[in-house]
């Protein structure tokens, strides 16, 4: 996989790549729905909606019950309730995927600079990384509201490349979804995908990437083998 030759940094997604956060979403979303007198929904339903930012998520959740006009009429109240509930339980129900800490440790040991780029709001992201012992690995962290545009737009990845003073070809993106792959392709970064995340219900094998890695530890080994 010569596309990884010369890689000096990695941009790593959060939800579905480092952490299984669907249980957190499940608690927060159903608490919000209860305030609006809506019935609870399942984790499987939520997994199909995660990954494109909070605004998209809440509109999709409300759209299960309401038409567009009613969704927009209740959107602000729903978003406020969701954020309040999410912040109160953030990280309490989520879990690290296998070999995340080991993979990040191995990447740092080989001298890679690391960034976390997620579509999760930065106010959720920063405390979650700290709670799970991940915050010390990353030189740069961008949430979905840190910049004017979020993934699949290439801007967050381009911004990290500029922060690190590296060409996009030297910065690999690692994620679980088409959002990550599309952003990487548009930015000119190589991209690896993991098979265990959410990806909007689509098989990861359909996503245009430079390879599927079982874990972040496998990703680190693959990068090392090409450098």
PyMOL commands that place a pseudoatom at each C-alpha (Angstrom):
pseudoatom trace, name=CA, resn=UNK, resi=1, chain=A, elem=C, hetatm=0, pos=[0.000, 0.000, 0.000]
pseudoatom trace, name=CA, resn=UNK, resi=2, chain=A, elem=C, hetatm=0, pos=[2.465, 2.597, -1.265]
pseudoatom trace, name=CA, resn=UNK, resi=3, chain=A, elem=C, hetatm=0, pos=[-0.179, 5.343, -0.874]
pseudoatom trace, name=CA, resn=UNK, resi=4, chain=A, elem=C, hetatm=0, pos=[0.837, 5.361, 2.822]
pseudoatom trace, name=CA, resn=UNK, resi=5, chain=A, elem=C, hetatm=0, pos=[4.532, 5.919, 2.063]
pseudoatom trace, name=CA, resn=UNK, resi=6, chain=A, elem=C, hetatm=0, pos=[5.622, 9.232, 3.531]
pseudoatom trace, name=CA, resn=UNK, resi=7, chain=A, elem=C, hetatm=0, pos=[2.722, 9.489, 5.992]
pseudoatom trace, name=CA, resn=UNK, resi=8, chain=A, elem=C, hetatm=0, pos=[3.717, 11.658, 8.975]
pseudoatom trace, name=CA, resn=UNK, resi=9, chain=A, elem=C, hetatm=0, pos=[0.377, 12.254, 10.677]
pseudoatom trace, name=CA, resn=UNK, resi=10, chain=A, elem=C, hetatm=0, pos=[-3.077, 10.759, 11.148]
pseudoatom trace, name=CA, resn=UNK, resi=11, chain=A, elem=C, hetatm=0, pos=[-6.523, 12.333, 11.452]
pseudoatom trace, name=CA, resn=UNK, resi=12, chain=A, elem=C, hetatm=0, pos=[-8.816, 10.037, 13.423]
pseudoatom trace, name=CA, resn=UNK, resi=13, chain=A, elem=C, hetatm=0, pos=[-12.600, 10.135, 13.694]
pseudoatom trace, name=CA, resn=UNK, resi=14, chain=A, elem=C, hetatm=0, pos=[-14.303, 9.679, 17.082]
pseudoatom trace, name=CA, resn=UNK, resi=15, chain=A, elem=C, hetatm=0, pos=[-17.819, 8.160, 17.017]
pseudoatom trace, name=CA, resn=UNK, resi=16, chain=A, elem=C, hetatm=0, pos=[-17.750, 4.701, 15.467]
pseudoatom trace, name=CA, resn=UNK, resi=17, chain=A, elem=C, hetatm=0, pos=[-13.950, 4.750, 15.098]
pseudoatom trace, name=CA, resn=UNK, resi=18, chain=A, elem=C, hetatm=0, pos=[-12.522, 5.188, 18.603]
pseudoatom trace, name=CA, resn=UNK, resi=19, chain=A, elem=C, hetatm=0, pos=[-15.683, 4.970, 20.712]
pseudoatom trace, name=CA, resn=UNK, resi=20, chain=A, elem=C, hetatm=0, pos=[-19.021, 3.193, 20.477]
pseudoatom trace, name=CA, resn=UNK, resi=21, chain=A, elem=C, hetatm=0, pos=[-21.140, 6.164, 21.511]
pseudoatom trace, name=CA, resn=UNK, resi=22, chain=A, elem=C, hetatm=0, pos=[-24.542, 4.895, 20.309]
pseudoatom trace, name=CA, resn=UNK, resi=23, chain=A, elem=C, hetatm=0, pos=[-25.553, 4.031, 23.921]
pseudoatom trace, name=CA, resn=UNK, resi=24, chain=A, elem=C, hetatm=0, pos=[-24.924, 7.682, 24.903]
pseudoatom trace, name=CA, resn=UNK, resi=25, chain=A, elem=C, hetatm=0, pos=[-26.969, 8.921, 21.950]
pseudoatom trace, name=CA, resn=UNK, resi=26, chain=A, elem=C, hetatm=0, pos=[-29.719, 6.457, 22.883]
pseudoatom trace, name=CA, resn=UNK, resi=27, chain=A, elem=C, hetatm=0, pos=[-30.102, 7.794, 26.429]
pseudoatom trace, name=CA, resn=UNK, resi=28, chain=A, elem=C, hetatm=0, pos=[-29.904, 11.473, 25.438]
pseudoatom trace, name=CA, resn=UNK, resi=29, chain=A, elem=C, hetatm=0, pos=[-32.224, 11.213, 22.437]
pseudoatom trace, name=CA, resn=UNK, resi=30, chain=A, elem=C, hetatm=0, pos=[-34.904, 9.256, 24.272]
pseudoatom trace, name=CA, resn=UNK, resi=31, chain=A, elem=C, hetatm=0, pos=[-34.749, 11.696, 27.197]
pseudoatom trace, name=CA, resn=UNK, resi=32, chain=A, elem=C, hetatm=0, pos=[-35.297, 14.504, 24.683]
pseudoatom trace, name=CA, resn=UNK, resi=33, chain=A, elem=C, hetatm=0, pos=[-38.141, 12.588, 23.001]
pseudoatom trace, name=CA, resn=UNK, resi=34, chain=A, elem=C, hetatm=0, pos=[-39.813, 12.032, 26.375]
pseudoatom trace, name=CA, resn=UNK, resi=35, chain=A, elem=C, hetatm=0, pos=[-39.875, 15.810, 26.946]
pseudoatom trace, name=CA, resn=UNK, resi=36, chain=A, elem=C, hetatm=0, pos=[-41.675, 16.163, 23.603]
pseudoatom trace, name=CA, resn=UNK, resi=37, chain=A, elem=C, hetatm=0, pos=[-44.132, 13.334, 24.438]
pseudoatom trace, name=CA, resn=UNK, resi=38, chain=A, elem=C, hetatm=0, pos=[-42.647, 11.072, 21.766]
pseudoatom trace, name=CA, resn=UNK, resi=39, chain=A, elem=C, hetatm=0, pos=[-42.063, 7.339, 22.189]
pseudoatom trace, name=CA, resn=UNK, resi=40, chain=A, elem=C, hetatm=0, pos=[-38.518, 5.961, 22.643]
pseudoatom trace, name=CA, resn=UNK, resi=41, chain=A, elem=C, hetatm=0, pos=[-36.592, 4.696, 19.614]
pseudoatom trace, name=CA, resn=UNK, resi=42, chain=A, elem=C, hetatm=0, pos=[-33.997, 1.923, 19.347]
pseudoatom trace, name=CA, resn=UNK, resi=43, chain=A, elem=C, hetatm=0, pos=[-30.209, 2.041, 19.204]
pseudoatom trace, name=CA, resn=UNK, resi=44, chain=A, elem=C, hetatm=0, pos=[-30.380, 0.470, 15.735]
pseudoatom trace, name=CA, resn=UNK, resi=45, chain=A, elem=C, hetatm=0, pos=[-32.540, 3.343, 14.489]
pseudoatom trace, name=CA, resn=UNK, resi=46, chain=A, elem=C, hetatm=0, pos=[-30.155, 5.910, 15.978]
pseudoatom trace, name=CA, resn=UNK, resi=47, chain=A, elem=C, hetatm=0, pos=[-27.071, 4.241, 14.453]
pseudoatom trace, name=CA, resn=UNK, resi=48, chain=A, elem=C, hetatm=0, pos=[-28.452, 4.965, 10.970]
pseudoatom trace, name=CA, resn=UNK, resi=49, chain=A, elem=C, hetatm=0, pos=[-28.680, 8.687, 11.752]
pseudoatom trace, name=CA, resn=UNK, resi=50, chain=A, elem=C, hetatm=0, pos=[-25.351, 9.378, 13.484]
pseudoatom trace, name=CA, resn=UNK, resi=51, chain=A, elem=C, hetatm=0, pos=[-22.337, 10.907, 11.772]
pseudoatom trace, name=CA, resn=UNK, resi=52, chain=A, elem=C, hetatm=0, pos=[-23.492, 14.050, 9.997]
pseudoatom trace, name=CA, resn=UNK, resi=53, chain=A, elem=C, hetatm=0, pos=[-23.620, 16.393, 12.983]
pseudoatom trace, name=CA, resn=UNK, resi=54, chain=A, elem=C, hetatm=0, pos=[-26.149, 17.189, 15.707]
pseudoatom trace, name=CA, resn=UNK, resi=55, chain=A, elem=C, hetatm=0, pos=[-28.480, 19.292, 13.541]
pseudoatom trace, name=CA, resn=UNK, resi=56, chain=A, elem=C, hetatm=0, pos=[-28.925, 16.475, 11.023]
pseudoatom trace, name=CA, resn=UNK, resi=57, chain=A, elem=C, hetatm=0, pos=[-29.328, 13.934, 13.830]
pseudoatom trace, name=CA, resn=UNK, resi=58, chain=A, elem=C, hetatm=0, pos=[-32.087, 15.826, 15.641]
pseudoatom trace, name=CA, resn=UNK, resi=59, chain=A, elem=C, hetatm=0, pos=[-33.978, 16.614, 12.433]
pseudoatom trace, name=CA, resn=UNK, resi=60, chain=A, elem=C, hetatm=0, pos=[-33.790, 12.927, 11.452]
pseudoatom trace, name=CA, resn=UNK, resi=61, chain=A, elem=C, hetatm=0, pos=[-34.994, 11.806, 14.900]
pseudoatom trace, name=CA, resn=UNK, resi=62, chain=A, elem=C, hetatm=0, pos=[-37.939, 14.223, 14.875]
pseudoatom trace, name=CA, resn=UNK, resi=63, chain=A, elem=C, hetatm=0, pos=[-38.702, 13.313, 11.258]
pseudoatom trace, name=CA, resn=UNK, resi=64, chain=A, elem=C, hetatm=0, pos=[-39.637, 9.806, 12.362]
pseudoatom trace, name=CA, resn=UNK, resi=65, chain=A, elem=C, hetatm=0, pos=[-42.852, 11.298, 13.800]
pseudoatom trace, name=CA, resn=UNK, resi=66, chain=A, elem=C, hetatm=0, pos=[-43.381, 14.727, 12.291]
pseudoatom trace, name=CA, resn=UNK, resi=67, chain=A, elem=C, hetatm=0, pos=[-43.482, 16.470, 8.915]
pseudoatom trace, name=CA, resn=UNK, resi=68, chain=A, elem=C, hetatm=0, pos=[-40.850, 19.047, 7.983]
pseudoatom trace, name=CA, resn=UNK, resi=69, chain=A, elem=C, hetatm=0, pos=[-42.863, 22.042, 9.163]
pseudoatom trace, name=CA, resn=UNK, resi=70, chain=A, elem=C, hetatm=0, pos=[-43.458, 20.549, 12.597]
pseudoatom trace, name=CA, resn=UNK, resi=71, chain=A, elem=C, hetatm=0, pos=[-39.831, 19.437, 12.869]
pseudoatom trace, name=CA, resn=UNK, resi=72, chain=A, elem=C, hetatm=0, pos=[-38.655, 23.002, 12.221]
pseudoatom trace, name=CA, resn=UNK, resi=73, chain=A, elem=C, hetatm=0, pos=[-41.226, 24.443, 14.645]
pseudoatom trace, name=CA, resn=UNK, resi=74, chain=A, elem=C, hetatm=0, pos=[-39.881, 22.253, 17.468]
pseudoatom trace, name=CA, resn=UNK, resi=75, chain=A, elem=C, hetatm=0, pos=[-36.235, 22.067, 16.396]
pseudoatom trace, name=CA, resn=UNK, resi=76, chain=A, elem=C, hetatm=0, pos=[-34.753, 24.649, 18.771]
pseudoatom trace, name=CA, resn=UNK, resi=77, chain=A, elem=C, hetatm=0, pos=[-36.502, 23.204, 21.827]
pseudoatom trace, name=CA, resn=UNK, resi=78, chain=A, elem=C, hetatm=0, pos=[-35.533, 19.679, 20.808]
pseudoatom trace, name=CA, resn=UNK, resi=79, chain=A, elem=C, hetatm=0, pos=[-31.881, 20.658, 20.261]
pseudoatom trace, name=CA, resn=UNK, resi=80, chain=A, elem=C, hetatm=0, pos=[-31.733, 22.408, 23.641]
pseudoatom trace, name=CA, resn=UNK, resi=81, chain=A, elem=C, hetatm=0, pos=[-33.184, 19.349, 25.366]
pseudoatom trace, name=CA, resn=UNK, resi=82, chain=A, elem=C, hetatm=0, pos=[-30.871, 16.971, 23.513]
pseudoatom trace, name=CA, resn=UNK, resi=83, chain=A, elem=C, hetatm=0, pos=[-27.753, 18.971, 24.358]
pseudoatom trace, name=CA, resn=UNK, resi=84, chain=A, elem=C, hetatm=0, pos=[-28.757, 19.260, 28.013]
pseudoatom trace, name=CA, resn=UNK, resi=85, chain=A, elem=C, hetatm=0, pos=[-29.343, 15.518, 28.333]
pseudoatom trace, name=CA, resn=UNK, resi=86, chain=A, elem=C, hetatm=0, pos=[-26.247, 14.576, 26.331]
pseudoatom trace, name=CA, resn=UNK, resi=87, chain=A, elem=C, hetatm=0, pos=[-23.924, 16.730, 28.411]
pseudoatom trace, name=CA, resn=UNK, resi=88, chain=A, elem=C, hetatm=0, pos=[-25.349, 15.242, 31.616]
pseudoatom trace, name=CA, resn=UNK, resi=89, chain=A, elem=C, hetatm=0, pos=[-24.453, 11.646, 30.572]
pseudoatom trace, name=CA, resn=UNK, resi=90, chain=A, elem=C, hetatm=0, pos=[-21.630, 12.250, 28.048]
pseudoatom trace, name=CA, resn=UNK, resi=91, chain=A, elem=C, hetatm=0, pos=[-19.370, 9.173, 28.018]
pseudoatom trace, name=CA, resn=UNK, resi=92, chain=A, elem=C, hetatm=0, pos=[-21.191, 7.304, 30.793]
pseudoatom trace, name=CA, resn=UNK, resi=93, chain=A, elem=C, hetatm=0, pos=[-22.576, 4.642, 28.457]
pseudoatom trace, name=CA, resn=UNK, resi=94, chain=A, elem=C, hetatm=0, pos=[-19.981, 4.664, 25.642]
pseudoatom trace, name=CA, resn=UNK, resi=95, chain=A, elem=C, hetatm=0, pos=[-17.053, 2.255, 25.339]
pseudoatom trace, name=CA, resn=UNK, resi=96, chain=A, elem=C, hetatm=0, pos=[-13.669, 2.171, 23.641]
pseudoatom trace, name=CA, resn=UNK, resi=97, chain=A, elem=C, hetatm=0, pos=[-13.382, -0.167, 20.699]
pseudoatom trace, name=CA, resn=UNK, resi=98, chain=A, elem=C, hetatm=0, pos=[-10.662, -2.866, 20.938]
pseudoatom trace, name=CA, resn=UNK, resi=99, chain=A, elem=C, hetatm=0, pos=[-7.030, -1.768, 20.537]
pseudoatom trace, name=CA, resn=UNK, resi=100, chain=A, elem=C, hetatm=0, pos=[-7.773, 1.971, 20.340]
pseudoatom trace, name=CA, resn=UNK, resi=101, chain=A, elem=C, hetatm=0, pos=[-5.361, 2.966, 23.117]
pseudoatom trace, name=CA, resn=UNK, resi=102, chain=A, elem=C, hetatm=0, pos=[-2.789, 0.457, 21.825]
pseudoatom trace, name=CA, resn=UNK, resi=103, chain=A, elem=C, hetatm=0, pos=[-3.137, 1.788, 18.283]
pseudoatom trace, name=CA, resn=UNK, resi=104, chain=A, elem=C, hetatm=0, pos=[-2.806, 5.441, 19.308]
pseudoatom trace, name=CA, resn=UNK, resi=105, chain=A, elem=C, hetatm=0, pos=[0.182, 4.583, 21.505]
pseudoatom trace, name=CA, resn=UNK, resi=106, chain=A, elem=C, hetatm=0, pos=[1.862, 2.781, 18.601]
pseudoatom trace, name=CA, resn=UNK, resi=107, chain=A, elem=C, hetatm=0, pos=[1.244, 5.693, 16.240]
pseudoatom trace, name=CA, resn=UNK, resi=108, chain=A, elem=C, hetatm=0, pos=[2.758, 8.155, 18.695]
pseudoatom trace, name=CA, resn=UNK, resi=109, chain=A, elem=C, hetatm=0, pos=[5.721, 5.803, 19.220]
pseudoatom trace, name=CA, resn=UNK, resi=110, chain=A, elem=C, hetatm=0, pos=[6.511, 5.883, 15.505]
pseudoatom trace, name=CA, resn=UNK, resi=111, chain=A, elem=C, hetatm=0, pos=[6.486, 9.678, 15.562]
pseudoatom trace, name=CA, resn=UNK, resi=112, chain=A, elem=C, hetatm=0, pos=[3.120, 10.357, 13.931]
pseudoatom trace, name=CA, resn=UNK, resi=113, chain=A, elem=C, hetatm=0, pos=[1.316, 13.558, 14.852]
pseudoatom trace, name=CA, resn=UNK, resi=114, chain=A, elem=C, hetatm=0, pos=[-2.327, 12.922, 15.662]
pseudoatom trace, name=CA, resn=UNK, resi=115, chain=A, elem=C, hetatm=0, pos=[-5.503, 14.947, 15.236]
pseudoatom trace, name=CA, resn=UNK, resi=116, chain=A, elem=C, hetatm=0, pos=[-9.072, 14.058, 16.168]
pseudoatom trace, name=CA, resn=UNK, resi=117, chain=A, elem=C, hetatm=0, pos=[-11.654, 15.386, 13.706]
pseudoatom trace, name=CA, resn=UNK, resi=118, chain=A, elem=C, hetatm=0, pos=[-15.291, 14.621, 14.474]
pseudoatom trace, name=CA, resn=UNK, resi=119, chain=A, elem=C, hetatm=0, pos=[-18.696, 16.010, 13.528]
pseudoatom trace, name=CA, resn=UNK, resi=120, chain=A, elem=C, hetatm=0, pos=[-19.635, 15.866, 17.227]
pseudoatom trace, name=CA, resn=UNK, resi=121, chain=A, elem=C, hetatm=0, pos=[-19.908, 19.358, 18.793]
pseudoatom trace, name=CA, resn=UNK, resi=122, chain=A, elem=C, hetatm=0, pos=[-16.644, 20.398, 20.432]
pseudoatom trace, name=CA, resn=UNK, resi=123, chain=A, elem=C, hetatm=0, pos=[-18.451, 20.929, 23.774]
pseudoatom trace, name=CA, resn=UNK, resi=124, chain=A, elem=C, hetatm=0, pos=[-19.243, 17.185, 23.759]
pseudoatom trace, name=CA, resn=UNK, resi=125, chain=A, elem=C, hetatm=0, pos=[-15.919, 16.094, 22.240]
pseudoatom trace, name=CA, resn=UNK, resi=126, chain=A, elem=C, hetatm=0, pos=[-13.409, 17.644, 24.650]
pseudoatom trace, name=CA, resn=UNK, resi=127, chain=A, elem=C, hetatm=0, pos=[-14.834, 16.197, 27.906]
pseudoatom trace, name=CA, resn=UNK, resi=128, chain=A, elem=C, hetatm=0, pos=[-15.465, 12.825, 26.234]
pseudoatom trace, name=CA, resn=UNK, resi=129, chain=A, elem=C, hetatm=0, pos=[-11.844, 12.474, 25.099]
pseudoatom trace, name=CA, resn=UNK, resi=130, chain=A, elem=C, hetatm=0, pos=[-10.692, 13.384, 28.607]
pseudoatom trace, name=CA, resn=UNK, resi=131, chain=A, elem=C, hetatm=0, pos=[-13.080, 10.950, 30.317]
pseudoatom trace, name=CA, resn=UNK, resi=132, chain=A, elem=C, hetatm=0, pos=[-11.905, 8.062, 28.127]
pseudoatom trace, name=CA, resn=UNK, resi=133, chain=A, elem=C, hetatm=0, pos=[-8.195, 8.838, 28.516]
pseudoatom trace, name=CA, resn=UNK, resi=134, chain=A, elem=C, hetatm=0, pos=[-7.755, 9.855, 24.873]
pseudoatom trace, name=CA, resn=UNK, resi=135, chain=A, elem=C, hetatm=0, pos=[-7.101, 13.586, 25.177]
pseudoatom trace, name=CA, resn=UNK, resi=136, chain=A, elem=C, hetatm=0, pos=[-3.331, 13.279, 25.651]
pseudoatom trace, name=CA, resn=UNK, resi=137, chain=A, elem=C, hetatm=0, pos=[-2.791, 11.651, 22.252]
pseudoatom trace, name=CA, resn=UNK, resi=138, chain=A, elem=C, hetatm=0, pos=[-3.965, 14.550, 20.066]
pseudoatom trace, name=CA, resn=UNK, resi=139, chain=A, elem=C, hetatm=0, pos=[-2.126, 17.722, 19.065]
pseudoatom trace, name=CA, resn=UNK, resi=140, chain=A, elem=C, hetatm=0, pos=[-5.289, 19.103, 17.451]
pseudoatom trace, name=CA, resn=UNK, resi=141, chain=A, elem=C, hetatm=0, pos=[-9.004, 18.434, 18.037]
pseudoatom trace, name=CA, resn=UNK, resi=142, chain=A, elem=C, hetatm=0, pos=[-11.799, 19.796, 15.842]
pseudoatom trace, name=CA, resn=UNK, resi=143, chain=A, elem=C, hetatm=0, pos=[-15.511, 19.260, 16.467]
pseudoatom trace, name=CA, resn=UNK, resi=144, chain=A, elem=C, hetatm=0, pos=[-18.337, 19.654, 14.001]
pseudoatom trace, name=CA, resn=UNK, resi=145, chain=A, elem=C, hetatm=0, pos=[-18.849, 23.272, 15.036]
pseudoatom trace, name=CA, resn=UNK, resi=146, chain=A, elem=C, hetatm=0, pos=[-15.170, 24.262, 15.296]
pseudoatom trace, name=CA, resn=UNK, resi=147, chain=A, elem=C, hetatm=0, pos=[-14.954, 25.365, 11.653]
pseudoatom trace, name=CA, resn=UNK, resi=148, chain=A, elem=C, hetatm=0, pos=[-17.441, 26.790, 9.122]
pseudoatom trace, name=CA, resn=UNK, resi=149, chain=A, elem=C, hetatm=0, pos=[-17.922, 23.379, 7.453]
pseudoatom trace, name=CA, resn=UNK, resi=150, chain=A, elem=C, hetatm=0, pos=[-17.816, 19.783, 8.695]
pseudoatom trace, name=CA, resn=UNK, resi=151, chain=A, elem=C, hetatm=0, pos=[-17.087, 16.402, 7.085]
pseudoatom trace, name=CA, resn=UNK, resi=152, chain=A, elem=C, hetatm=0, pos=[-17.713, 15.305, 4.309]
pseudoatom trace, name=CA, resn=UNK, resi=153, chain=A, elem=C, hetatm=0, pos=[-16.428, 18.775, 3.375]
pseudoatom trace, name=CA, resn=UNK, resi=154, chain=A, elem=C, hetatm=0, pos=[-12.613, 18.641, 3.180]
pseudoatom trace, name=CA, resn=UNK, resi=155, chain=A, elem=C, hetatm=0, pos=[-12.094, 21.848, 5.211]
pseudoatom trace, name=CA, resn=UNK, resi=156, chain=A, elem=C, hetatm=0, pos=[-11.423, 20.178, 8.613]
pseudoatom trace, name=CA, resn=UNK, resi=157, chain=A, elem=C, hetatm=0, pos=[-8.816, 17.844, 7.080]
pseudoatom trace, name=CA, resn=UNK, resi=158, chain=A, elem=C, hetatm=0, pos=[-7.233, 20.650, 5.068]
pseudoatom trace, name=CA, resn=UNK, resi=159, chain=A, elem=C, hetatm=0, pos=[-7.053, 22.714, 8.260]
pseudoatom trace, name=CA, resn=UNK, resi=160, chain=A, elem=C, hetatm=0, pos=[-5.194, 19.932, 10.104]
pseudoatom trace, name=CA, resn=UNK, resi=161, chain=A, elem=C, hetatm=0, pos=[-2.723, 19.581, 7.226]
pseudoatom trace, name=CA, resn=UNK, resi=162, chain=A, elem=C, hetatm=0, pos=[-2.050, 23.320, 7.447]
pseudoatom trace, name=CA, resn=UNK, resi=163, chain=A, elem=C, hetatm=0, pos=[-1.744, 23.127, 11.254]
pseudoatom trace, name=CA, resn=UNK, resi=164, chain=A, elem=C, hetatm=0, pos=[0.872, 20.376, 10.907]
pseudoatom trace, name=CA, resn=UNK, resi=165, chain=A, elem=C, hetatm=0, pos=[2.641, 21.989, 7.949]
pseudoatom trace, name=CA, resn=UNK, resi=166, chain=A, elem=C, hetatm=0, pos=[2.236, 18.777, 5.939]
pseudoatom trace, name=CA, resn=UNK, resi=167, chain=A, elem=C, hetatm=0, pos=[1.009, 18.007, 2.438]
pseudoatom trace, name=CA, resn=UNK, resi=168, chain=A, elem=C, hetatm=0, pos=[-2.304, 16.093, 2.363]
pseudoatom trace, name=CA, resn=UNK, resi=169, chain=A, elem=C, hetatm=0, pos=[-0.491, 13.047, 0.953]
pseudoatom trace, name=CA, resn=UNK, resi=170, chain=A, elem=C, hetatm=0, pos=[1.468, 12.910, 4.234]
pseudoatom trace, name=CA, resn=UNK, resi=171, chain=A, elem=C, hetatm=0, pos=[-1.668, 12.817, 6.426]
pseudoatom trace, name=CA, resn=UNK, resi=172, chain=A, elem=C, hetatm=0, pos=[-3.836, 9.685, 6.555]
pseudoatom trace, name=CA, resn=UNK, resi=173, chain=A, elem=C, hetatm=0, pos=[-7.467, 9.917, 7.616]
pseudoatom trace, name=CA, resn=UNK, resi=174, chain=A, elem=C, hetatm=0, pos=[-8.945, 7.002, 9.576]
pseudoatom trace, name=CA, resn=UNK, resi=175, chain=A, elem=C, hetatm=0, pos=[-12.695, 6.668, 10.048]
pseudoatom trace, name=CA, resn=UNK, resi=176, chain=A, elem=C, hetatm=0, pos=[-15.746, 4.435, 9.942]
pseudoatom trace, name=CA, resn=UNK, resi=177, chain=A, elem=C, hetatm=0, pos=[-17.917, 6.090, 7.310]
pseudoatom trace, name=CA, resn=UNK, resi=178, chain=A, elem=C, hetatm=0, pos=[-18.339, 7.529, 3.842]
pseudoatom trace, name=CA, resn=UNK, resi=179, chain=A, elem=C, hetatm=0, pos=[-18.183, 10.997, 5.473]
pseudoatom trace, name=CA, resn=UNK, resi=180, chain=A, elem=C, hetatm=0, pos=[-14.561, 10.360, 6.435]
pseudoatom trace, name=CA, resn=UNK, resi=181, chain=A, elem=C, hetatm=0, pos=[-13.644, 8.864, 3.060]
pseudoatom trace, name=CA, resn=UNK, resi=182, chain=A, elem=C, hetatm=0, pos=[-15.296, 11.636, 1.041]
pseudoatom trace, name=CA, resn=UNK, resi=183, chain=A, elem=C, hetatm=0, pos=[-13.593, 14.339, 3.110]
pseudoatom trace, name=CA, resn=UNK, resi=184, chain=A, elem=C, hetatm=0, pos=[-10.222, 12.626, 2.704]
pseudoatom trace, name=CA, resn=UNK, resi=185, chain=A, elem=C, hetatm=0, pos=[-10.594, 12.163, -1.046]
pseudoatom trace, name=CA, resn=UNK, resi=186, chain=A, elem=C, hetatm=0, pos=[-11.602, 15.814, -1.481]
pseudoatom trace, name=CA, resn=UNK, resi=187, chain=A, elem=C, hetatm=0, pos=[-8.660, 16.966, 0.680]
pseudoatom trace, name=CA, resn=UNK, resi=188, chain=A, elem=C, hetatm=0, pos=[-6.155, 14.724, -1.123]
pseudoatom trace, name=CA, resn=UNK, resi=189, chain=A, elem=C, hetatm=0, pos=[-5.408, 12.600, 1.953]
pseudoatom trace, name=CA, resn=UNK, resi=190, chain=A, elem=C, hetatm=0, pos=[-5.058, 8.809, 1.925]
pseudoatom trace, name=CA, resn=UNK, resi=191, chain=A, elem=C, hetatm=0, pos=[-7.839, 7.140, 3.913]
pseudoatom trace, name=CA, resn=UNK, resi=192, chain=A, elem=C, hetatm=0, pos=[-8.270, 3.924, 5.893]
pseudoatom trace, name=CA, resn=UNK, resi=193, chain=A, elem=C, hetatm=0, pos=[-11.626, 2.688, 7.162]
pseudoatom trace, name=CA, resn=UNK, resi=194, chain=A, elem=C, hetatm=0, pos=[-12.633, 0.453, 10.061]
pseudoatom trace, name=CA, resn=UNK, resi=195, chain=A, elem=C, hetatm=0, pos=[-15.447, -2.092, 9.556]
pseudoatom trace, name=CA, resn=UNK, resi=196, chain=A, elem=C, hetatm=0, pos=[-17.163, -1.906, 12.952]
pseudoatom trace, name=CA, resn=UNK, resi=197, chain=A, elem=C, hetatm=0, pos=[-18.628, 1.631, 13.005]
pseudoatom trace, name=CA, resn=UNK, resi=198, chain=A, elem=C, hetatm=0, pos=[-21.918, 3.128, 11.867]
pseudoatom trace, name=CA, resn=UNK, resi=199, chain=A, elem=C, hetatm=0, pos=[-21.642, 4.400, 8.250]
pseudoatom trace, name=CA, resn=UNK, resi=200, chain=A, elem=C, hetatm=0, pos=[-25.343, 5.281, 7.959]
pseudoatom trace, name=CA, resn=UNK, resi=201, chain=A, elem=C, hetatm=0, pos=[-26.321, 1.623, 7.545]
pseudoatom trace, name=CA, resn=UNK, resi=202, chain=A, elem=C, hetatm=0, pos=[-24.121, 1.082, 4.464]
pseudoatom trace, name=CA, resn=UNK, resi=203, chain=A, elem=C, hetatm=0, pos=[-21.496, -1.668, 4.170]
pseudoatom trace, name=CA, resn=UNK, resi=204, chain=A, elem=C, hetatm=0, pos=[-18.031, -0.121, 4.590]
pseudoatom trace, name=CA, resn=UNK, resi=205, chain=A, elem=C, hetatm=0, pos=[-16.815, -2.231, 1.652]
pseudoatom trace, name=CA, resn=UNK, resi=206, chain=A, elem=C, hetatm=0, pos=[-18.828, 0.063, -0.633]
pseudoatom trace, name=CA, resn=UNK, resi=207, chain=A, elem=C, hetatm=0, pos=[-16.875, 3.093, 0.563]
pseudoatom trace, name=CA, resn=UNK, resi=208, chain=A, elem=C, hetatm=0, pos=[-13.984, 4.381, -1.557]
pseudoatom trace, name=CA, resn=UNK, resi=209, chain=A, elem=C, hetatm=0, pos=[-10.954, 4.022, 0.722]
pseudoatom trace, name=CA, resn=UNK, resi=210, chain=A, elem=C, hetatm=0, pos=[-7.336, 2.875, 0.493]
pseudoatom trace, name=CA, resn=UNK, resi=211, chain=A, elem=C, hetatm=0, pos=[-7.968, -0.107, 2.732]
pseudoatom trace, name=CA, resn=UNK, resi=212, chain=A, elem=C, hetatm=0, pos=[-10.023, -1.541, 5.581]
pseudoatom trace, name=CA, resn=UNK, resi=213, chain=A, elem=C, hetatm=0, pos=[-8.217, -2.113, 8.891]
pseudoatom trace, name=CA, resn=UNK, resi=214, chain=A, elem=C, hetatm=0, pos=[-9.686, -4.228, 11.689]
pseudoatom trace, name=CA, resn=UNK, resi=215, chain=A, elem=C, hetatm=0, pos=[-8.402, -1.923, 14.450]
pseudoatom trace, name=CA, resn=UNK, resi=216, chain=A, elem=C, hetatm=0, pos=[-6.363, 1.239, 14.983]
pseudoatom trace, name=CA, resn=UNK, resi=217, chain=A, elem=C, hetatm=0, pos=[-3.498, -1.027, 16.031]
pseudoatom trace, name=CA, resn=UNK, resi=218, chain=A, elem=C, hetatm=0, pos=[-3.617, -2.700, 12.617]
pseudoatom trace, name=CA, resn=UNK, resi=219, chain=A, elem=C, hetatm=0, pos=[-3.674, 0.755, 11.024]
pseudoatom trace, name=CA, resn=UNK, resi=220, chain=A, elem=C, hetatm=0, pos=[-0.528, 1.725, 12.912]
pseudoatom trace, name=CA, resn=UNK, resi=221, chain=A, elem=C, hetatm=0, pos=[1.241, -1.451, 11.773]
pseudoatom trace, name=CA, resn=UNK, resi=222, chain=A, elem=C, hetatm=0, pos=[0.232, -0.829, 8.165]
pseudoatom trace, name=CA, resn=UNK, resi=223, chain=A, elem=C, hetatm=0, pos=[1.520, 2.759, 8.256]
pseudoatom trace, name=CA, resn=UNK, resi=224, chain=A, elem=C, hetatm=0, pos=[4.775, 1.638, 9.863]
pseudoatom trace, name=CA, resn=UNK, resi=225, chain=A, elem=C, hetatm=0, pos=[5.306, -1.090, 7.257]
pseudoatom trace, name=CA, resn=UNK, resi=226, chain=A, elem=C, hetatm=0, pos=[5.166, 1.531, 4.475]
pseudoatom trace, name=CA, resn=UNK, resi=227, chain=A, elem=C, hetatm=0, pos=[7.588, 3.917, 6.182]
for i in range(1, 227): cmd.bond("trace and resi %d" % i, "trace and resi %d" % (i + 1))
show_as sticks, trace
zoom trace
